[in-house]
Amino acid sequence: MGDGVERFDARDERSSNDWRERSAGDLTAILQGVPAHLLATDREGRIEVVSDVWLRHMGYRRDDVVGRRVTDLIEAPDLALADFLSALRQGRALIDAPHDFVNAEGRRCAFLVSAQVPQGAPQRCLLVLVDVSSQREAEAMASRERRIRMRVLESAPDAIFIANASRTITDANPAAVRLFGYGIDDIKGSSTGRFYAREEDFETAGLSRPTHRDEEDDDRARWLYRRKDGSTFVGETVKAMIWDDDGTDLGKIGIVRDVTEQERRQHELEETNRQLTLSLEVLDQFAYVASHDLRTPLRGILHIANFLEEDSSPEVLAAIGPRLGQLRERVDHMDHMLTSLLDYARLGHDRTGREAVDLGLLLDRIETTLRMGGPSPDFTLERDLAPAIFVASETAVEHILSNLVANAVTHHDGEHAHIVVRTTEAGTKLRLSVQDDGPGIPARHHERIFEIFRTLTSGPTRTKRQGLAGMGLALVRRLAIRAGGRVEVTSPVTDGRGCRFDVLLPLEENTKP
Amino acid sequence: MKTVQLLLAEDDDLDAEALERAMAAAEVTNPIHRVADGEEALERLRATGSDALPRPVLVLLDLNMPMMTGHEFLQELRTDPDPDLRRTVVFVVTTSSDDRDVRAAYDQHVAGYITKSSTGNDFFPLISMLRSYWEVVALP
């Protein structure tokens, strides 16, 4: 203080004006050191002194701002700035609204400004600034959140109610107004009990109220509600508690969705499913019984043919022999059809497993069986298997392959059939293809070949040479679909000949053994 | 060794005749008692006195028959109060190769399940098997 005392002593000798000039230096030092946002300007707003704290806050150096008009640092419309200056001239306080000061980086900082003309220094103006940036940000955020909440409420397709702890509705959204048919003012202030169709539901629903915020409150239920017009509906309802910071029960949010239609559809679906299962069972049963019962008379016919043969004299036998042969052929054919029909029906019964299928072994088996049967054309079975082992139902794959390969051989019109069996991975599917170099299938038949009891050649020659029941491809398709896949046919393949069947089977992660 | 009696439960006359002819052709002379369904078969097995069926007996049972099916016959037979009846040896001879039929038959402790192919004169393997069976196996 010694320095100050010395100056005080010296002051006595000077005029009052001079004193003021001298004391400005002391004032400057004091103001600069004040731990607050302070500016001193002249009455025209030119900055003379700034506090260190404010300089640090704004990132300015003293030289950047001293001598500038304070309004140059404020971002505001010209009119507002003129007001600001006139307030300074009059020494009025400017604390009604925050002002945006621009800092050294060009960003805005909001301050409340209080302007005072100090007594005894009428040429000066002292500005005390209060930083309100964080407060402003908080307000802006709160306002944004309010807007988001509003929009969510307004645009939600489900009815949303907000009720307080005593179950009085404090707010509802437009969907709630639409769903229940009441006006919003009618809803607000109502007890939630008004919307339940059954009084006991209101009571039951109230029982599930948790008493502490840590309690589980995943409250989902279906209640019967009543609209203003008296009609009722089933509403799937989710309720969530609202807790205050101190754990006070502030009430609940209830979200209601009309599921009447959904429930009706579900019942309908269940009923359809039940009917379908039933008729499938009946169908399976029918095919099973039919093919067994039809077999008995067939066996009888065959027995009669055998008895006739056994009981006939050589002369008679010579005469009727060929006819007996024809009769047996027809019986064979019919029997074959019945077997296929039974196989087809049985696919509905037998559970098909999932196991590692070794395609190489499977094809060996199929080839052996085919050669034993001695089909007319000779054949080679080329294999291009990648993968050769995969997880599927072995029964299904065997049925599919043996049918496709047998078809390729028996429908061949030449002396030698060349068949290629190939597997490739096509995305999530396994492509299993069987290609032949036979006559091919005209495009107009590509759909018909998959129908039951459908062969493209007909008449007795077929039964002799090909022995086909016309069920093979129907079976292939049913198996592929049951396995979650499908079957496609491409024909001709090359030079107007050949046929390729692609069976696509699902290849999941776990299907690679 | 006592002659084994064959009780053939078969509703189809032609099937029965075919088996009888096949037996004759294979020179099997064991008596064949033919009945047309399960009820008749039970009646024949339960008969006493002069009508009693000589023992030992082997039942050849068709499954698909009117009145009482083969499965129903087996059910009755295995729960009969007479222990002699319960332990009767039964072979199923049928056209059905359905897994459910096979399982249900063995559940009732049949000695064997033979599928006759629906066509063709295929009784010879069955006859030779039966002949070996009663030559080798002790019957109750």
Interface residues (C-beta under 8 A of the other chain):
Chain A: Y288 H292 D293 R295 T296 L298 R299 G300 L302 H303 I304 N306 F307 E310 R328 V331 D332 D335 L338 T339 R346 H349 D350
Chain B: D12 L14 D15 E17 A18 R21 N64 T95 S96 D98 D99 R100 K116 S118 T119 G120 N121
